[in-house]
Amino acid sequence: MTAADERVTSSAPAQSAWQRHLLAPILLLSAVLGVIALGTRSFWLDEGTSITIAKLPWSGFVDVTERREGNMSLYHLLLSWWMEVGDSEFWIRLLSVIFFVIAVWALYAVARRLASERVALTAALLLAVCPFAIRYAQEARGYILGLLLVTVATLLFVRALDRQTWGLWLAYSLFAALGVYAHFFALLVPAAHAVSLVFVAPERLRWRKLIGAAVAIGVLLLPFAYLLSQNTSSGVEWAAGNPIGRIFTQIHDRPPLAAAVVLLGAVVVVALYLLLRSRLGARLRSDEVWRWALPLSWLLVPLVAMSLVAVVIRPLFVPKYFIVCLPAALLLVAMLIDRIRARQLALGLVGLIVVVSLAADLRWYRTGQEEDWRHATAYVVDSAQPGDGVMFYPPYVRIPFALYLDRDSTRDRAPPPVYPSAGFTGDEIRYDYYIPITENAVARAAAGYRQIYLVTSHTFLNGEADPGYEATVDGLRAAGFSEGPSRHFTGVDVVRYDAD
């Protein structure tokens, strides 16, 4: 019997037969919640970008991954193979649903080894119904793949500490590195694992294998380091476009304040450690403490690390990026609920969380449309006449527009792009790069058109109008166009400009 098995046996009473069969219904529930309304929503900009990258020929895929979109490269590679079978909204997003169901199982396995069957089932159920998880399980992006891989890596980390075999440590290194290729925030989870070692009993540490695993992760991440050095995607101002990001921006812009915050944070961390050391004594480094320290580190280390990056370097505090911490948060909730002595109260609390989560899931199914490019594209194509043109601002929003032209075989009927004037060739990912927009350039390009459909989305940056949007509108007016009727779709606006 392994140390983990002993912990499971001693930390919970014998489980009834019915309890051991609850995992399958929970996995089924996660699958059902994942596929509800899966194909009803239009792809939005970020999904369109991932799909466009995945559709590129190999040479184009490598070039874009190397120069611009190094993040989520593993997901884009898997998606390119997945789309060999189909390219409907349902089918493409189904890949993320599959990752989600496996992640529910992986969290169950982690919780069972750290705590008990009851905690494991509770954690799995909380993830299965979690609105935040469902939201990204229904998106053609790499977030859920990243969540899955860090959870599997954590499971392997726990097992490797118990069994201390080179095979498990190398498997851990592989999955920890793969997580980074799914989303770069996953790099913070192995760091959290390392921090948790402070609380591991000394006799369980095998430094030669730990160092070997760390070296293996470093070697596996060498291509990632290369991608990071080559990528030109440096414009991250949008990442501070939320309340927390704006707070960090204010701190970052005041070096004395930033230094004080960093110093205060360091003092708090040291003080907490010394407090734990004084209160727990020899028990500080024990299995009992470590089973709490691991999920706490998994939750807090990424938050603290990115707070430090936001204060010292630049804000990258995007809530959805911290999805790699979600399993840890739900595991801690399950462990805390398990400590409630009154079983009826504990069950009632779990039931309340499930009901509230399901209500939020239902709201997502009804109102979760990010951007309706499906209908916006159809409207422009159906409304345009010979002599009309279409213009996009920002230029990169033509990516999902062109995606629906390909899907609906309407490329030949679409009005030609005005500026940039290159036609729809299937290589729209090139507009993901910076393209200068000036009033004069727009005015020159617009000359000779009868009507121009201006398609806009994402035109505000941190609550302020994008200057490029103003230049676009001024250029159309300078070319003799006046604003005509407009149509609003979720997240997308289409305004027709008529030549005077």
C-alpha positions as CSV (number, residue, x, y, z in Angstrom):
1,M,0.0,0.0,0.0
2,T,1.4,3.4,-1.0
3,A,1.6,6.4,1.4
4,A,-1.2,8.0,-0.6
5,D,-3.4,4.9,-0.2
6,E,-2.7,5.0,3.6
7,R,-3.8,8.6,3.7
8,V,-7.0,7.9,1.9
9,T,-7.8,4.9,4.1
10,S,-7.0,6.8,7.4
11,S,-8.6,10.2,6.5
12,A,-12.1,9.0,5.8
13,P,-14.5,6.3,7.0
14,A,-15.2,3.3,4.9
15,Q,-17.1,4.3,1.8
16,S,-20.5,2.7,1.0
17,A,-20.8,0.8,-2.2
18,W,-23.1,3.4,-3.8
19,Q,-20.5,6.1,-3.2
20,R,-17.9,4.3,-5.3
21,H,-20.2,4.4,-8.3
22,L,-20.9,8.2,-8.3
23,L,-18.0,9.2,-10.5
24,A,-19.6,7.9,-13.7
25,P,-22.8,10.0,-13.3
26,I,-20.6,13.0,-12.5
27,L,-18.6,12.5,-15.7
28,L,-21.8,12.1,-17.6
29,L,-23.2,15.3,-16.1
30,S,-20.0,17.2,-17.2
31,A,-20.4,15.9,-20.7
32,V,-24.1,16.8,-20.9
33,L,-23.5,20.3,-19.5
34,G,-20.6,20.7,-22.0
35,V,-22.6,19.9,-25.1
36,I,-25.8,21.8,-24.3
37,A,-26.2,24.6,-27.0
38,L,-22.7,23.9,-28.1
39,G,-23.3,24.6,-31.7
40,T,-25.9,27.4,-31.4
41,R,-23.5,30.3,-30.9
42,S,-21.3,31.9,-33.5
43,F,-17.6,31.7,-33.3
44,W,-16.1,34.9,-31.9
45,L,-12.8,36.6,-32.7
46,D,-10.5,34.5,-30.5
47,E,-12.1,31.3,-31.7
48,G,-11.8,32.5,-35.3
49,T,-8.1,33.2,-34.8
50,S,-7.5,29.7,-33.4
51,I,-9.4,28.0,-36.2
52,T,-7.7,30.1,-38.8
53,I,-4.3,29.1,-37.5
54,A,-5.3,25.5,-37.3
55,K,-6.4,25.5,-40.9
56,L,-3.1,26.8,-42.2
57,P,-0.7,24.6,-44.2
58,W,2.2,23.3,-42.1
59,S,4.6,26.0,-43.3
60,G,2.2,28.7,-42.5
61,F,1.3,27.2,-39.1
62,V,5.0,27.1,-38.1
63,D,5.6,30.6,-39.3
64,V,2.6,32.1,-37.4
65,T,3.4,30.1,-34.3
66,E,7.0,31.2,-34.3
67,R,6.4,34.9,-35.1
68,R,3.1,35.8,-33.6
69,E,0.9,33.2,-31.9
70,G,3.2,31.0,-29.8
71,N,0.6,30.7,-27.0
72,M,-1.8,27.7,-27.3
73,S,0.4,26.1,-30.0
74,L,-0.4,22.6,-28.7
75,Y,-4.1,23.3,-28.8
76,H,-3.8,24.7,-32.4
77,L,-1.9,21.6,-33.5
78,L,-4.5,19.2,-32.0
79,L,-7.3,21.3,-33.4
80,S,-5.8,21.0,-36.9
81,W,-6.0,17.3,-36.7
82,W,-9.5,17.4,-35.1
83,M,-10.8,19.5,-38.0
84,E,-9.9,16.8,-40.5
85,V,-13.2,15.2,-39.5
86,G,-15.5,18.3,-39.5
87,D,-15.6,22.1,-39.0
88,S,-19.0,22.9,-37.6
89,E,-19.3,24.9,-34.4
90,F,-20.4,21.8,-32.5
91,W,-17.6,19.6,-33.7
92,I,-14.8,22.1,-33.3
93,R,-15.9,23.0,-29.7
94,L,-16.5,19.3,-28.9
95,L,-12.7,18.9,-28.5
96,S,-12.7,21.2,-25.5
97,V,-15.7,19.4,-24.0
98,I,-13.7,16.1,-24.2
99,F,-10.8,17.8,-22.4
100,F,-13.2,19.1,-19.8
101,V,-14.7,15.6,-19.0
102,I,-11.2,14.2,-18.7
103,A,-10.2,17.1,-16.4
104,V,-13.1,16.3,-14.1
105,W,-11.8,12.7,-13.8
106,A,-8.2,14.0,-13.2
107,L,-9.3,16.3,-10.4
108,Y,-11.2,13.4,-8.8
109,A,-8.0,11.3,-8.9
110,V,-5.9,14.1,-7.4
111,A,-8.4,14.7,-4.6
112,R,-8.8,11.0,-3.9
113,R,-5.0,10.6,-3.4
114,L,-4.8,13.8,-1.2
115,A,-7.9,13.3,0.9
116,S,-10.7,10.8,0.5
117,E,-13.3,9.4,-1.9
118,R,-15.9,11.8,-0.5
119,V,-13.7,14.8,-1.1
120,A,-12.8,13.5,-4.6
121,L,-16.5,13.2,-5.6
122,T,-17.3,16.6,-4.2
123,A,-14.4,18.2,-6.1
124,A,-15.3,16.5,-9.3
125,L,-19.0,17.5,-9.0
126,L,-18.1,21.1,-8.3
127,L,-15.9,21.2,-11.4
128,A,-18.5,19.4,-13.5
129,V,-21.1,22.2,-12.8
130,C,-18.7,25.1,-12.5
131,P,-20.0,28.0,-14.7
132,F,-16.4,29.3,-15.3
133,A,-15.3,25.9,-16.5
134,I,-18.4,25.3,-18.6
135,R,-17.8,28.7,-20.3
136,Y,-14.4,27.7,-21.6
137,A,-15.3,24.1,-22.1
138,Q,-17.6,25.4,-24.8
139,E,-14.9,27.5,-26.6
140,A,-12.5,26.6,-29.3
141,R,-9.5,27.8,-27.4
142,G,-6.8,26.2,-25.3
143,Y,-7.9,27.1,-21.8
144,I,-9.5,23.8,-20.9
145,L,-6.6,21.9,-22.4
146,G,-4.3,23.9,-20.1
147,L,-6.5,23.1,-17.1
148,L,-6.5,19.4,-18.0
149,L,-2.8,19.2,-18.4
150,V,-1.9,21.0,-15.1
151,T,-4.4,18.8,-13.3
152,V,-2.8,15.6,-14.8
153,A,0.6,17.0,-14.0
154,T,-0.5,17.5,-10.4
155,L,-1.7,14.0,-10.2
156,L,1.6,12.7,-11.5
157,F,3.4,15.0,-9.0
158,V,1.5,13.4,-6.1
159,R,2.1,9.9,-7.3
160,A,5.8,10.5,-8.0
161,L,6.3,11.8,-4.5
162,D,4.7,8.6,-3.2
163,R,6.4,6.0,-5.4
164,Q,9.6,7.9,-6.3
165,T,10.1,6.2,-9.7
166,W,11.9,7.8,-12.6
167,G,9.0,6.9,-14.9
168,L,6.5,8.9,-12.9
169,W,8.9,11.9,-12.5
170,L,9.6,12.0,-16.2
171,A,5.8,11.7,-17.0
172,Y,5.2,14.6,-14.6
173,S,7.8,16.6,-16.4
174,L,6.2,15.9,-19.8
175,F,2.7,16.9,-18.7
176,A,3.9,19.9,-16.9
177,A,5.7,21.1,-20.0
178,L,2.8,20.2,-22.3
179,G,0.6,22.4,-20.2
180,V,2.8,25.4,-21.0
181,Y,2.3,24.8,-24.7
182,A,-1.5,24.8,-24.1
183,H,-1.3,28.1,-22.3
184,F,1.8,29.9,-20.9
185,F,0.2,30.5,-17.5
186,A,0.5,26.8,-16.9
187,L,4.2,27.5,-16.3
188,L,3.2,28.8,-12.9
189,V,1.8,25.4,-11.7
190,P,5.1,23.5,-11.5
191,A,6.4,26.6,-9.6
192,A,3.5,26.0,-7.2
193,H,4.4,22.4,-6.9
194,A,8.0,23.4,-6.0
195,V,6.7,25.7,-3.3
196,S,4.6,23.0,-1.8
197,L,7.8,20.9,-1.2
198,V,8.6,23.2,1.7
199,F,5.9,21.3,3.6
200,V,6.8,17.8,2.5
201,A,8.3,15.5,5.2
202,P,12.1,15.4,4.6
203,E,12.2,11.6,4.4
204,R,10.0,11.8,1.3
205,L,12.2,14.1,-0.7
206,R,14.5,12.5,-3.2
207,W,16.5,15.5,-4.4
208,R,18.3,13.6,-7.3
209,K,14.9,12.8,-8.8
210,L,13.4,16.2,-8.1
211,I,16.3,17.9,-9.8
212,G,16.1,15.5,-12.7
213,A,12.4,16.3,-13.1
214,A,13.2,20.0,-13.1
215,V,15.9,19.6,-15.6
216,A,13.6,17.6,-17.9
217,I,11.0,20.3,-17.7
218,G,13.6,22.9,-18.6
219,V,14.8,20.9,-21.6
220,L,11.2,20.3,-22.8
221,L,10.5,24.0,-22.5
222,L,13.5,25.1,-24.7
223,P,11.2,25.4,-27.8
224,F,8.8,27.5,-25.7
225,A,11.6,29.8,-24.7
226,Y,12.5,30.2,-28.3
227,L,8.9,31.0,-29.2
228,L,8.8,33.5,-26.4
229,S,11.9,35.3,-27.7
230,Q,10.7,35.3,-31.3
231,N,7.1,36.3,-30.9
232,T,6.3,39.9,-31.8
233,S,2.9,40.0,-30.0
234,S,4.0,42.6,-27.4
235,G,0.8,44.7,-27.3
236,V,-0.7,43.7,-24.0
237,E,-2.5,47.0,-23.0
238,W,-5.8,45.2,-23.4
239,A,-4.7,42.8,-20.6
240,A,-5.1,45.6,-18.1
241,G,-8.6,46.5,-19.3
242,N,-10.3,45.2,-16.1
243,P,-10.6,46.7,-12.6
244,I,-7.8,44.6,-11.2
245,G,-5.5,45.3,-14.2
246,R,-6.1,49.1,-13.9
247,I,-5.1,49.0,-10.2
248,F,-1.9,47.2,-11.1
249,T,-1.3,49.7,-13.9
250,Q,-1.6,52.6,-11.4
251,I,0.9,50.9,-9.1
252,H,3.3,50.0,-11.9
253,D,3.4,53.6,-13.1
254,R,4.6,54.8,-9.7
255,P,8.0,53.1,-9.0
256,P,8.2,54.1,-5.3
257,L,4.7,52.6,-4.7
258,A,5.6,49.5,-6.7
259,A,8.7,49.0,-4.6
260,A,6.7,49.4,-1.4
261,V,4.1,46.9,-2.6
262,V,6.8,44.3,-3.5
263,L,8.5,44.8,-0.1
264,L,5.2,44.6,1.8
265,G,4.3,41.4,-0.1
266,A,7.7,39.8,0.8
267,V,7.2,40.7,4.4
268,V,3.7,39.2,4.5
269,V,4.9,35.9,2.9
270,V,7.8,35.6,5.4
271,A,5.6,36.5,8.3
272,L,3.0,33.9,7.4
273,Y,5.7,31.2,7.0
274,L,7.2,32.1,10.4
275,L,3.7,32.0,12.0
276,L,3.0,28.6,10.6
277,R,6.4,27.4,11.7
278,S,5.8,28.6,15.3
279,R,2.3,27.2,15.5
280,L,2.9,23.8,13.9
281,G,6.5,23.1,14.9
282,A,7.6,19.7,13.6
283,R,4.2,19.1,12.0
284,L,4.9,21.9,9.5
285,R,6.6,19.3,7.3
286,S,4.2,16.4,7.3
287,D,1.7,14.7,5.1
288,E,-1.2,16.2,7.1
289,V,0.0,19.8,6.3
290,W,1.2,19.1,2.8
291,R,-2.1,17.8,1.6
292,W,-3.4,21.3,2.3
293,A,-0.3,23.1,1.2
294,L,-0.3,21.6,-2.3
295,P,-3.7,23.0,-3.4
296,L,-3.1,26.2,-1.5
297,S,0.2,26.7,-3.4
298,W,-1.5,25.7,-6.6
299,L,-4.0,28.4,-6.0
300,L,-1.9,31.2,-4.6
301,V,1.5,31.0,-6.3
302,P,0.2,31.9,-9.8
303,L,-1.8,34.8,-8.3
304,V,1.2,36.1,-6.3
305,A,3.6,35.6,-9.2
306,M,1.5,37.4,-11.7
307,S,0.8,40.2,-9.2
308,L,4.6,40.6,-9.0
309,V,4.9,40.6,-12.8
310,A,2.1,43.2,-13.0
311,V,3.7,45.5,-10.5
312,V,7.3,45.2,-11.7
313,I,7.0,44.5,-15.5
314,R,3.6,45.0,-17.0
315,P,0.0,44.0,-16.1
316,L,-1.1,40.6,-17.5
317,F,-3.9,40.1,-15.0
318,V,-6.6,38.5,-17.2
319,P,-9.0,36.5,-15.0
320,K,-9.6,33.7,-17.6
321,Y,-5.8,33.0,-17.6
322,F,-6.1,31.9,-14.0
323,I,-8.3,28.9,-15.1
324,V,-5.2,26.8,-14.3
325,C,-5.9,27.6,-10.6
326,L,-9.5,26.6,-10.8
327,P,-9.1,22.9,-9.8
328,A,-7.1,23.9,-6.8
329,A,-9.8,26.3,-5.6
330,L,-12.5,23.7,-6.0
331,L,-10.4,21.1,-4.3
332,L,-9.9,23.4,-1.3
333,V,-13.7,24.0,-1.2
334,A,-14.3,20.3,-1.2
335,M,-11.8,19.7,1.6
336,L,-13.3,22.5,3.7
337,I,-16.8,21.2,3.3
338,D,-15.6,17.7,4.3
339,R,-14.4,19.2,7.6
340,I,-18.0,20.1,8.5
341,R,-19.1,17.6,11.1
342,A,-22.8,17.9,10.4
343,R,-23.2,15.8,7.3
344,Q,-26.6,17.2,6.5
345,L,-25.2,20.7,6.6
346,A,-22.3,19.7,4.3
347,L,-24.6,18.0,1.8
348,G,-26.9,21.1,1.9
349,L,-23.9,23.3,1.2
350,V,-22.8,21.2,-1.8
351,G,-26.4,21.1,-3.0
352,L,-26.7,24.9,-2.8
353,I,-23.4,25.4,-4.7
354,V,-24.6,23.0,-7.4
355,V,-28.0,24.7,-7.8
356,V,-26.4,28.2,-8.0
357,S,-23.9,26.8,-10.6
358,L,-26.5,25.2,-12.7
359,A,-28.5,28.4,-12.7
360,A,-25.5,30.3,-13.9
361,D,-24.9,27.6,-16.6
362,L,-28.5,28.0,-17.8
363,R,-27.9,31.8,-18.1
364,W,-24.7,31.2,-20.1
365,Y,-26.6,28.9,-22.5
366,R,-29.2,31.6,-23.1
367,T,-27.0,34.8,-23.2
368,G,-23.5,33.6,-23.6
369,Q,-22.9,34.8,-27.2
370,E,-19.7,36.8,-27.4
371,E,-19.9,38.0,-31.0
372,D,-22.3,37.1,-33.7
373,W,-20.1,36.9,-36.8
374,R,-22.3,34.3,-38.4
375,H,-25.2,36.7,-38.9
376,A,-23.1,39.8,-39.3
377,T,-21.3,38.2,-42.2
378,A,-24.5,36.9,-43.8
379,Y,-26.0,40.4,-43.5
380,V,-23.1,42.1,-45.4
381,V,-23.0,39.5,-48.1
382,D,-26.7,39.5,-48.7
383,S,-27.0,43.3,-48.6
384,A,-24.0,44.3,-50.8
385,Q,-24.4,45.1,-54.4
386,P,-21.9,45.4,-57.3
387,G,-19.7,48.5,-56.6
388,D,-19.9,48.1,-52.8
389,G,-17.0,47.4,-50.5
390,V,-16.4,46.3,-46.9
391,M,-14.0,47.6,-44.4
392,F,-13.0,46.3,-41.0
393,Y,-11.9,48.0,-37.8
394,P,-9.7,46.8,-36.3
395,P,-8.3,45.1,-39.4
396,Y,-8.0,41.8,-37.5
397,V,-11.8,41.4,-37.1
398,R,-11.9,40.3,-40.7
399,I,-10.6,37.0,-39.4
400,P,-13.9,35.6,-38.1
401,F,-15.7,37.4,-41.0
402,A,-13.6,35.5,-43.5
403,L,-14.0,32.3,-41.6
404,Y,-17.8,32.4,-42.2
405,L,-17.3,33.3,-45.8
406,D,-15.4,30.0,-46.2
407,R,-17.9,28.0,-44.2
408,D,-20.9,29.3,-46.1
409,S,-19.2,29.2,-49.5
410,T,-20.1,32.9,-50.0
411,R,-16.6,34.2,-50.8
412,D,-17.4,35.0,-54.4
413,R,-20.4,37.0,-53.4
414,A,-18.7,39.0,-50.7
415,P,-17.9,42.7,-51.4
416,P,-14.2,43.3,-51.8
417,P,-12.2,44.7,-48.8
418,V,-11.5,48.4,-49.0
419,Y,-8.4,48.8,-46.8
420,P,-6.3,46.8,-46.5
421,S,-7.4,46.0,-50.0
422,A,-6.1,42.4,-50.4
423,G,-9.0,40.0,-51.1
424,F,-10.2,37.1,-49.0
425,T,-7.6,34.5,-49.6
426,G,-7.9,32.2,-46.6
427,D,-4.7,33.8,-45.1
428,E,-6.5,36.3,-42.9
429,I,-4.3,35.5,-40.0
430,R,-1.8,38.1,-41.5
431,Y,-4.2,40.8,-40.3
432,D,-3.5,39.8,-36.7
433,Y,-0.3,41.9,-37.0
434,Y,-0.3,45.6,-36.5
435,I,-1.6,47.5,-39.5
436,P,-1.4,51.3,-39.5
437,I,-4.6,53.2,-40.2
438,T,-4.5,56.8,-41.3
439,E,-7.2,59.1,-42.5
440,N,-5.5,59.7,-45.8
441,A,-4.9,56.0,-46.5
442,V,-8.6,55.2,-45.9
443,A,-9.8,58.1,-48.0
444,R,-7.6,57.1,-51.0
445,A,-8.7,53.4,-50.7
446,A,-12.4,54.3,-50.5
447,A,-12.5,56.4,-53.6
448,G,-14.7,54.9,-56.4
449,Y,-17.0,52.7,-54.2
450,R,-20.7,53.2,-54.2
451,Q,-21.3,52.0,-50.7
452,I,-18.9,50.8,-48.0
453,Y,-20.0,48.5,-45.1
454,L,-17.9,49.3,-42.0
455,V,-17.7,46.3,-39.8
456,T,-16.4,47.0,-36.3
457,S,-15.8,45.2,-33.1
458,H,-13.3,45.7,-30.2
459,T,-13.1,49.4,-31.0
460,F,-12.6,50.4,-27.4
461,L,-9.4,50.0,-25.4
462,N,-9.7,50.4,-21.6
463,G,-13.0,52.2,-22.0
464,E,-11.7,54.8,-24.5
465,A,-12.3,54.9,-28.3
466,D,-9.5,53.5,-30.4
467,P,-7.8,56.4,-32.3
468,G,-7.6,54.1,-35.4
469,Y,-11.4,53.9,-35.4
470,E,-11.6,57.7,-35.5
471,A,-9.1,57.8,-38.4
472,T,-11.2,55.2,-40.2
473,V,-14.4,57.2,-39.9
474,D,-12.7,60.5,-40.7
475,G,-11.2,58.9,-43.8
476,L,-14.6,57.7,-45.1
477,R,-16.0,61.2,-44.6
478,A,-13.0,62.8,-46.3
479,A,-13.7,60.5,-49.3
480,G,-17.3,61.8,-49.6
481,F,-19.2,59.2,-47.7
482,S,-21.9,59.8,-45.2
483,E,-23.2,57.5,-42.5
484,G,-26.2,55.5,-43.5
485,P,-28.3,52.8,-41.8
486,S,-26.6,50.5,-39.2
487,R,-27.2,47.0,-37.9
488,H,-26.1,45.8,-34.5
489,F,-25.3,42.1,-33.8
490,T,-24.0,40.8,-30.5
491,G,-20.5,42.3,-30.2
492,V,-20.4,43.4,-33.9
493,D,-21.7,46.6,-35.5
494,V,-22.2,47.1,-39.3
495,V,-22.7,50.7,-40.6
496,R,-23.3,51.4,-44.3
497,Y,-21.6,54.5,-45.6
498,D,-23.0,55.9,-48.8
499,A,-21.2,58.0,-51.4
500,D,-22.5,61.6,-51.6
